[in-house]
Each structure stands twice: as C-alpha cells, then as structure tokens.
Amino acid sequence: MKGPEAMEIVGDLASQQWGLVTSAQAKRDGVDQPSLRRMSEQGALVRIRHGVYASASTSMSAELEVKAQWLAVRPDMMAAERVSDPSLASETVVSHTTAAEMWGIGDLWSDGIHFTVGDRRRSRQPGVRFHRADVSGQDWTIHPESGLPVTTVVRTIVDLAKDDHEPDHLLGLVADAAEASLLEEQELLDAFVDRENAFGVDRGDRKALRTLLGSVFPEEKEVRRTRSVVDQAMSPLWEQVNQLSESLASRVNWGEVVPDPLTQHLERIASPRRYAEPIMPRSGGHVQDTDIRDVGNIENEEDTRPDHHRSEE
C-alpha cells in the first residue's frame, strides 16, 4: 500500500477515537507495521506506547495516556465498538486514583494508571495496574467528558477506602464530590455499611458517620432534589425564551424601533424645521409656530434678565 493511502486510512481511524490508533486496528484495514513505523519516522504519527500511536496534531495529556492504555487492552477493537456494548465496556474500567482524577475529586498522589478488570491480567507497561474485581452495572458509567468507562464516584471512593487511604483523604474526596453534586449522602452511607471505620469512626456507628458527612454536605438531600427538579422543569422554558430571543433578533431592526441619538441629531441638522417645537408667546392665548432660526433670538432675550433672577433659579 502506498504511503498517502496508508496515511489516509490511519488518519480516518484516529479521527474516530481521540486521535489514537492501534497497530492492530491499522493492520485490520490493510496498513502493516512497517508503514506505521515510516509514518512515525516522518513525524506523521507519535508512538505513545507499544502498539498505540497518536496523530501528530493530537494534544498530549495524562488523559490521552489513559486512553492509549485502555485501547491497548483490546487493540483489535475500535473504541466505539467497546463503549457501545456494556459487556465489552465493563471488561476494563478506569478506577481507583485514576478514576478520582478523572472525576476531579480529591488531591491524591498519582500512582500510575489503574483499571479494574473482570479477568485476571498483568501489564508489561510500567505504571499500569490491573485490579481483579467484579464491576456491576451500577458501579460504572461512561465518563461524560473522556468517553471512557469509569467507576462511579461512590465505587471509586469505596475502592480507595479498601486500599487503606487515610480518613482525611477519603473525606476530601467526598467533599469535592458533594460540592460538584456528583454524590448523594445516602448512597455513600449505604455503600459504607459495616465499613464506617474507613472514615475514622467506629465500625457500625452509622450515626457518627452521618454526623461526619453532614459537615461536607452543605444542603439537605431534599433541598438538592428540589433544586434539581426545578432546574429540569425550567430548562424547556429557558430554551423557548432563548429561541424566541434569537428569532426576534433576526427579524427586528432595533435601529428603527429605538433610534439611536446620533441618528436623531443628524436628522435635526438636515431638517431643522421638522424638529422646531411650537413656542408659547409671553402674552396672548394662542400658540405661534416659530421658525428654528428665531429660537436663538428668544434665548438671547431671556439672557438679558437681571443677574439676581438667574441666580435665584
């Protein structure tokens, strides 16, 4: 296969999954390893790890590294194939400190890239750790920003508690999650039944844990629930208001509805008689039309009044 054709195929594959492509995916579409190596040498591709490449235009980040390692678990399958099938997505789920970082909670020291897998496996990549555990459907979700399967916030905190993280660290995770509305107090209490001691209180002391968590959940559950219901109910209304505003903005000439001062001033200069106001005479009962040129004379006559009259005004 010629270089331009191979590059087009690889570019199309990478565009579908965060700018990344595996050598197995490329091979499936007819691009062999020597072609990938040449593209890398020419600077069109960047090797992220063994068997995974990024297009040169892709921004490098810690999250991209996680995605590359996740793709390498099933290198022959496209990301969309895996995340669209729950049974495939749940095979390898981002977890532990990597999940906490992805959710933006806590301030834990990064200790590698963590995945929870259904089957026992080992990685030859330094810094990549696999945890063998069952992950039920309620324990993982597709992360809204990264697009990767990740343990839920509650499951993430439970996993880190099992890894013997300090109570203060766990409480920091909870506080960040509560502030971001990623967690309900009750679901955390339910997840730590008979494990309350992870937060530094006596095991089984549910009341003590509830009191402790009350310090990081500033609002009662019903208040948050009410706010959520109101926000959901108002959302369609705000959308209609925005659509109406956009429609009016495209159809109404606001310059005609509300003439700007500069336009009014220029029109006065161009047509002074149009803006000449009828002036009441000093005596008599009728209104006389006064030419705009006479206004200056009237003003001059008024200025001849004694100074003490003007000062009183």
C-alpha atoms as one frame of an Amber mdcrd trajectory, in Angstrom:
protein
   0.000   0.000   0.000   1.308   3.437  -0.929   2.126   5.989   1.741  -0.657
   8.523   1.053  -3.309   5.809   1.033  -1.990   4.299   4.261  -1.897   7.726
   5.887  -5.496   8.370   4.876  -6.632   5.088   6.438  -4.720   5.699   9.656
  -5.974   9.275   9.871  -9.564   8.125   9.476  -9.157   5.541  12.247  -7.528
   8.049  14.592 -10.242  10.638  13.991 -12.786   8.229  15.465 -11.050   7.712
  18.817  -9.337  10.762  20.309  -6.601  10.920  17.665  -5.288   7.451  18.561
  -4.867   4.287  16.530  -3.503   0.860  17.368  -1.295  -1.184  15.081  -3.902
  -3.982  15.246  -6.643  -1.652  14.023  -4.432  -0.383  11.216  -3.479  -3.927
  10.222  -7.141  -4.907  10.079  -7.626  -2.158   7.480  -4.570  -3.139   5.448
  -1.815  -0.943   6.943   1.166  -3.008   8.103   3.674  -2.297  10.858   6.489
  -1.084   8.538   4.107   1.566   7.159   3.281   2.741  10.680   6.980   2.861
  11.503   7.688   5.022   8.454   4.863   7.412   9.387   6.333   7.678  12.862
   9.815   8.374  11.489   8.368  11.046   9.180   6.600  12.734  12.105   3.052
  11.986  10.971   2.497   9.689  13.972   3.753   9.713  17.557   4.293   6.415
  19.360   2.522   6.552  22.738   3.314   3.016  23.827   3.918  -0.322  22.166
   1.193  -0.798  19.571  -0.543   2.563  20.049   0.092   5.737  18.049  -1.276
   9.271  18.054  -1.617  11.569  15.072   0.901  14.412  15.147  -1.846  17.001
  15.620  -3.170  15.346  18.791  -2.507  17.215  22.044  -0.618  15.080  24.535
  -2.039  14.818  28.055  -2.324  12.478  31.019  -5.847  11.600  29.910  -4.604
  10.663  26.438  -2.145   8.271  28.083  -5.035   6.606  29.938  -6.947   6.264
  26.670  -3.928   4.735  24.948  -3.505   2.164  27.718  -7.225   1.373  27.617
  -7.132   0.834  23.843  -4.168  -1.496  24.253  -6.249  -3.906  26.343  -8.343
  -4.805  23.260  -6.186  -3.378  20.445  -8.124  -5.058  17.647 -11.398  -3.285
  18.504 -12.364   0.332  17.950 -13.287   2.394  20.995 -16.851   2.891  19.745
 -17.336  -0.874  19.466 -16.358  -1.350  23.094 -18.179   1.519  24.784 -21.415
   0.833  22.887 -21.564  -2.719  24.254 -21.944  -2.806  28.080 -20.466  -6.289
  28.318 -17.328  -5.127  26.493 -17.118  -1.748  28.205 -17.280  -3.281  31.675
 -14.372  -5.624  30.922 -11.867  -2.820  31.561 -12.972   0.136  33.669 -10.873
   3.123  34.769 -10.725   3.002  38.566  -9.032   3.965  41.843  -6.847   7.096
  41.794  -7.149   7.361  38.002 -10.935   7.473  38.311 -10.697  10.052  41.114
  -8.540  12.254  38.904 -10.948  11.819  36.007 -13.879  12.887  38.207 -11.865
  15.818  39.533 -12.167  14.839  43.196  -9.540  14.700  45.906  -5.893  15.594
  45.802  -4.295  12.166  45.775  -0.797  11.467  44.577  -0.845   9.861  41.138
   0.442   6.310  41.448   0.033   5.068  37.910  -2.892   4.200  35.684  -5.488
   1.931  37.281  -8.080  -0.316  35.665 -10.499  -2.767  37.225 -10.944  -5.853
  35.056 -13.191  -8.881  35.127 -10.445 -11.377  34.320  -7.032 -11.577  35.888
  -4.362  -9.986  33.754  -0.945  -8.384  34.086   0.619  -5.470  32.272   4.143
  -5.231  30.972   3.797  -1.473  30.914   5.379   0.264  33.911   2.875   2.302
  35.881  -0.191   0.386  34.687  -2.076  -1.627  37.318  -4.973  -4.021  36.872
  -7.315  -4.823  39.768  -9.300  -8.030  39.545 -12.851  -7.422  40.788 -16.457
  -7.695  39.741 -17.968  -4.433  38.498 -21.767  -4.452  38.400 -23.780  -2.243
  36.093 -24.456   0.297  38.845 -20.749   0.603  39.694 -19.531   2.074  36.408
 -20.583   4.574  33.775 -19.263   6.226  30.626 -17.466   9.381  31.688 -19.224
  12.360  30.063 -16.009  14.127  29.054 -13.399  11.449  28.398 -15.790   8.894
  26.916 -14.118   6.064  28.833 -15.847   3.545  31.113 -15.059   4.615  34.674
 -16.150   3.562  38.136 -18.856   5.750  39.639 -17.855   8.285  42.258 -19.223
   6.085  45.053 -17.433   2.982  43.793 -14.238   4.991  43.346 -14.316   6.106
  46.991 -15.076   2.546  48.143 -12.114   1.189  46.149  -9.776   3.794  47.616
 -11.037   3.016  51.119 -10.207  -0.653  50.526  -6.712   0.480  49.548  -6.397
   1.951  53.069  -6.306   5.613  52.160  -6.390   7.922  55.171  -9.801   9.077
  56.502  -8.901  12.703  55.770  -8.135  11.805  52.164 -11.451   9.992  51.811
 -13.319  12.899  53.364 -11.620  15.225  50.875 -12.894  13.049  48.026 -16.414
  13.179  49.459 -16.281  16.955  49.951 -15.237  17.583  46.349 -17.858  15.179
  45.029 -20.592  16.752  47.165 -19.667  20.256  46.036 -19.848  19.150  42.398
 -23.189  17.369  43.004 -21.646  14.058  41.947 -22.723  12.228  45.065 -25.700
  11.812  47.397 -25.118  11.449  51.111 -27.457   8.477  51.425 -25.811   6.438
  48.672 -22.446   6.916  50.361 -23.880   5.816  53.715 -25.344   2.726  52.065
 -22.025   1.904  50.393 -20.161   2.012  53.718 -22.449  -0.139  55.840 -20.179
  -2.026  58.293 -17.213  -0.092  56.866 -17.791   3.189  58.677 -14.348   2.862
  60.289 -12.780   3.819  56.948 -13.673   7.417  57.856 -12.202   7.202  61.346
 -15.381   6.421  63.300 -16.287   3.134  64.955 -17.339   0.341  62.677 -21.119
   0.068  62.621 -21.596   3.582  64.033 -23.830   4.844  61.249 -24.955   7.855
  63.265 -21.371   9.056  63.762 -20.651   8.698  60.050 -23.825  10.597  59.170
 -22.783  13.410  61.501 -19.306  13.482  59.966 -20.638  13.570  56.415 -23.069
  16.324  57.371 -20.119  18.702  57.530 -19.334  18.213  53.833 -22.886  18.068
  52.500 -23.958  21.717  52.958 -27.540  21.148  51.845 -30.115  18.613  52.832
 -30.944  15.970  50.289 -34.471  17.316  49.806 -33.112  20.791  49.051 -30.777
  19.447  46.377 -33.531  17.249  44.992 -35.929  20.196  44.835 -33.337  22.327
  43.070 -32.720  19.542  40.568 -36.453  19.169  39.870 -36.860  22.932  39.420
 -33.858  23.120  37.095 -35.212  20.285  34.970 -38.686  21.835  34.863 -37.347
  25.269  33.893 -34.930  24.013  31.268 -37.522  23.755  28.426 -38.841  27.224
  29.298 -35.397  28.794  29.114 -34.805  27.065  25.781 -38.039  28.570  24.437
 -37.049  32.020  25.721 -33.651  31.751  24.042 -35.222  30.593  20.774 -37.727
  33.470  20.879 -34.941  35.972  21.555 -32.915  34.656  18.633 -35.981  34.790
  16.380 -36.747  38.395  17.340 -33.139  39.422  16.934 -33.133  38.166  13.351
 -36.443  39.831  12.393 -36.492  43.168  14.228 -34.427  46.189  13.199 -33.724
  47.681  16.605 -32.405  50.838  14.958 -35.944  51.548  13.731 -37.645  50.602
  16.988 -35.257  52.643  19.144 -33.486  55.323  17.046 -30.007  55.989  18.299
 -29.125  59.545  19.473 -26.630  60.145  16.678 -29.252  59.406  14.011 -31.710
  61.783  15.672 -29.094  64.541  15.850 -28.169  64.200  12.181 -31.820  64.328
  11.175 -32.246  67.540  13.192 -29.382  69.175  11.347 -30.670  68.062   7.953
 -34.276  69.160   8.618 -34.376  71.787  11.382 -37.992  72.850  10.779 -39.134
  69.258  11.440 -37.884  69.455  14.996 -38.895  73.068  15.726 -41.347  72.967
  18.650 -44.266  75.441  18.927 -43.354  78.075  21.489 -45.820  79.757  23.794
 -45.809  83.581  23.460 -45.088  85.758  26.502 -48.624  87.090  26.255 -51.773
  86.087  24.496 -53.607  82.851  24.350 -52.577  81.272  21.090 -49.587  79.234
  20.054 -47.477  80.557  17.253 -45.261  78.465  15.009 -41.730  79.699  15.423
 -39.001  79.132  12.939 -35.930  77.382  14.331 -33.875  80.491  13.465 -35.932
  82.539  15.926 -35.083  80.303  18.862 -31.647  81.853  19.281 -33.199  85.353
  19.449 -35.624  84.246  22.129 -32.822  82.688  24.150 -30.798  85.920  23.838
 -33.761  87.955  25.080 -34.116  85.693  28.098 -30.409  86.087  28.887 -30.907
  89.862  29.323 -32.707  89.319  32.605 -31.002  90.725  35.712 -28.383  88.502
  37.299 -30.298  88.153  40.547 -33.181  86.450  38.681 -30.849  83.894  37.142
 -29.115  83.217  40.437 -32.452  82.526  42.121 -33.086  79.820  39.566
